[in-house]
């Protein structure tokens, strides 16, 4: 008699297959951290931005812009490891994880929407590009991403660990462009954002995913209304916890400090640090 009564789950999403092939044991150099951010000014900015432009600005957009500019400010954190040597990326590319539910809730999948050179774009430009990219990914019109998933689905589960290690080796260690083989070019970029607040979570730490070589994962949580102290008085305020996981092999406390300061500045004082509302294109 078996110890547990089990049923073999045979139909897996692309993400679940990749997850099985990614992790074997907890030996990776993960460092976890989180910060609490006052969001009252951010929500006021989002409301003003939407009223002016008609564009659906979200907290994820603000975090993406803050992280992109922070990595541009400390380029040594915008890097990958090859042959145990640190190589700096020449561009700051930010990816946002998007849920695909078109095949039913039981087969919900994850895909990455990547914005190239995010630090060189205004928040308005970033918002426009993310909107287009997310729509394309959710409607499965990103040909490179869909071809990559089809390629992954052809690999037997017992070979996934080996396959992903080889894939990472060819893509990043050897630095080969594998688009000819149906593999998207650097699909995750410099840092990855996944909004766990949309799931109703206020705190969550995302594991580093070895085959992606992404050294920084960020998880904005749910915005909560809590008592806060302001000018010596207790008042209601909006607060969000932003959790981060980073690769300690080449990102340390200094880089975390730069990123933390940039995020606080952009989200707590957005009218001073982000696009001027009166300079934005007005919706028609």
N, C-alpha and C positions, 0 to 999 in steps of 0.2 A: 504494500500500500504506500503510495507516495506521501511525502510530508505535507504537500500543498495540492489542492485541486486547481489545476491550471488549464487555461485555454490559449492556444497559440494564436497570437495576433498576426495575421498574414499580410494584411494590406496596410502598408505604412506610407506616410507622406515622405517627400524628398528630404525635408528637414529631419524627420525622425531617423531616416536611414543614415544621413550624414552624422547626426548626433551619436548614433551607435558606433560609427567608425572613428569618431574623433577622440573619445576619452577612454582610457584604460585604467589609470590610477592617478591619485592626487599627488603628483610630484612637480607640478608646474609652479613657476615663480609668481603666483597671484598675490597681489596686495589689494586690500579692500579699504575703501574709505567712503564717507558720506558727509554731506553738509546740508544744513537747513537754510533755506532762502526765503526771505519775505517776498511775497508775490503780489502784493496790493498794487504797486506801481506797474508791474508787468501786465496785470489784467487791465489796468486803465490804459496802458499803451496798446494792448491788443484790441481793445474796444475802439480806441481812436483810429488805429491803423485800418481796421475793418470798415469803419464808417467812412473814412476818407477814400479808400481804394476799392472796397467791395471784395477784397481778397481775404481768404480764410487763414489768417495768421494764427498759429498755435504756439504753445509752450515749446513743443519740439523744435520749431523753427528758431526760436530764441536760443535754445540750448545749442543747436547746430551752429549758429553763427558765432556764439561765444566760444565754443570749442575750436572752431576753425581759426578764429583770430588768435586764440591762445597758443595753438600749435605753431602759427606763423611767428609768434613772438618768441617762442622757445623751440627753434627748429631741431635741436638735438633730441627732442621727444617725438618728432615726426620721422620715425626711422623704422627699419627692420633689421633683423639679424641674418647674416649670411656667412656660413663657415665660421661662426662664432665671432664675427666682426660686425660692427654697427655701420649700416649704410643709411645716409639721410635721404629721405624722399625729396624730390624737387618740387612737388606740388602738395597742397593740403586738400585731400579728398575725403569727404565725410559720407558715411552710409547710414541710412535709416532703415530699420527692419519693418517690413510691412506684412500684415497677415492677409493671406489669400483664403477666402472661405467659399469660393464659387463651387467647389466640389462637395460641399456639405460640411457641417460642423465637425463630424467625426474624422474628416480628412483635412482639417485646417492646416495650411502650410505657411512657412515663413520665406520671405524673399527680401533681398536687399535693394534699396533704391539709393544709388550713389550719385553724389554731386561733386563734380570735378572742380578743383580750384575754388573751393567754397570761400576761402578767405578773401579772394579778389572780387567777390560779388556783394552788392548791397543786400540788405535784408529783403527788400522788395524783389530783387532779382532772384534771390534764394527761394523766396516763397513761390514765385511763379514756376521756377524750374522743378521744385519739389512737387508741386501740384501736378505738373505734367508727368513727371517720372512715376509718382505713386499711382496715378490713373493707369498708366501703361502697364505697370507691374501687376496691379490688381486685375486688370482685364486680360492679363497674360499676353500682352502685345510686345513685351521685351524679348525679342527673338533670341538674343545671346543668353539671357537668363533661362528661358524655357529650354533651349537646346542643352544647356549645362545640366538642367534637372533630368532631361531625358538620358543624357550620358550617364549620370549618377545612378539612375534607376536600373541601368543594365548590369550594374556591378552586384554580384551576390553578397549577402550580408557578411558571410564569413571572411570576405576579402576586403571589406570596407576600411578596416584599420590600415592595411597595407596600401590600398588604393589612395587614401587621403594623404598618407605620408609621402608616397611617391608623387602625388599631384603637387603637394606643397614644395617638395624638393625641386621638381622641374620648374614650377611657376616662380618660386622666390629664391631658392638657393642657386639654381642655375640661371634664373631670371629670363625664362623663355616665354614668349608670347604663344599661347596654345589655342588661340581662337580657331585655328585651322582644324583643331580636334573637337570643336564644340564646347570649349571651356571659356567662359567670359574673362576678359582681361581685368585682373585685379579688382574683383567685384566688391570688395569691402573697404578698400582705401586705408586712410590713416587712423580713423576712429569710427566706432559704430555706436549708434544711439537706438535704444529700444524703450519705448514709452510704456512702462509698467503701470502708470497711473490710469491708463485706459482700461486696465484689467481690474481696477479697484484696489490696487496695492499701493501703499505709501512708501514701502522700503523693499528692495530686492537687489541682490548682488548677482550680476551676470558672469558666468565663468568665461575665461579666455578660451578661444577656440583655436587650437594649435595650427590647423592647416591653413587658416586665414592669414596668419602672421600679423593680425591686428593687435597692437599692444595696449589699446585703451577702449574699454566698453563703458558706456554711461547709461544709467537707467533713471530718468525722471519719474518721480512717484506721483501719487494723487495729491492734488492741492486740497489742504484741509483748513477749515476756519477754527482757529484756536486763540486762547488768550495770549497776548503779547504785551511786553512792557515797552512803552514809548514815552519819552520825556518824564519818566518816573511814574507813569500811570498805566494801569492795566486796561487794554482796549482789545476788541476783537480784531484779528488780523488773519490774512491768508498766508499759509506757510507750505512750502514744498520741500521734500527731502530728495536730493539728487545723490544717487549712489554711483560709485565708480569702481572698476576693477582695472588694474594696470600691471604691466609686465615690469617687475622690479629689476630685471637685468639691465635695463637702460632708461627706465623712468623712475625717478626717486622723489624725495620730499620736496626738493626745489621746484621741479617741474609741476608737481601737484599743487604747490603754492601759487605758481603763476596761473595755472588753470583755475584754481579756486577764486583768486582775486578777479580774474576776467569774468567768470560766470556771475559772481556777486555783483560786479559793476554793471554788466549788461542786463541782468534780470531785476536788480533792485533799483537801478537808475537808468532805465531804458530811454527816457526822453533825452537824457544827456549823452548817451553813448551809441545809440542806434539811429536809424534814418529819421530825419526831421519830418514830422507829420505834415507840416505845411508845404514841404518840398516834394511830397509824394504825388504821383498821378491821381487825379480825382476820378472816381467812378462815374460812368455816364448812365 
